[in-house]
Amino acid sequence: LAISNLADDISISLFQAQAYGMGAKESSPGSNIFHRPYGLTFNILGSDNELVYIFYVDRDFNYKYDGDPFCKPSPNDECVSITNISRGNYIDDICLIQASGDDGQCGSGRSLGRIDISFTRTTVEPILRFFGQGGGSYGAPGDTVGARIMLRSPGGVTKTVEVYTNGQITVK
């Protein structure tokens, strides 16, 4: 049940970023700035990063999270909030979804170290920024149609959250 709740919470956070990004959410109280992208970053590089995910506002419009990796929200930081993953659950893998030969799993050279998923005004379609196992920017193959975040429970149960380039967000 806890792994299902985690997958649902992530999908709700993605829908919230999508609504804030394409809507008119003020980026900070009193700023009168309503057009900045919003997103989530998932990072499995480094110690305990697989135990959190960050909701952010993209203040510099580069469609990636540049804020504090420990997410200390402040008026100038991109971090809006950090969610700690509990009950022994964790982000097991992050990978590309490809149109050709996608088997619903990660691996096979599609695994990533980090993904930033942001949404901006006038479209429900996400902007996906991929980062490889070494942390550097990763150019996805041309047949990439989305990203998969694989979650695992301490008992080995898995759930996935998938974000497609057409704006569809799915929990499996």
ZIURHU-V88460 format. One record per run of one state. SS is the DSSP state (2 for helix, 1 for strand, 0 for the rest). FROM is the first residue (numbers start at 1). TO is the last residue. If there is no record, write none. Layout:
# ZIURHU-V88460
ss->SS from->FROM to->TO
ss->SS from->FROM to->TO
This chain:
# ZIURHU-V88460
ss->0 from->1 to->1
ss->2 from->2 to->22
ss->0 from->23 to->36
ss->1 from->37 to->43
ss->0 from->44 to->48
ss->2 from->49 to->51
ss->1 from->52 to->58
ss->0 from->59 to->78
ss->1 from->79 to->84
ss->0 from->85 to->89
ss->1 from->90 to->98
ss->0 from->99 to->110
ss->1 from->111 to->112
ss->0 from->113 to->113
ss->1 from->114 to->119
ss->0 from->120 to->126
ss->1 from->127 to->131
ss->0 from->132 to->136
ss->1 from->137 to->138
ss->0 from->139 to->143
ss->1 from->144 to->152
ss->0 from->153 to->157
ss->1 from->158 to->164
ss->0 from->165 to->168
ss->1 from->169 to->171
ss->0 from->172 to->172
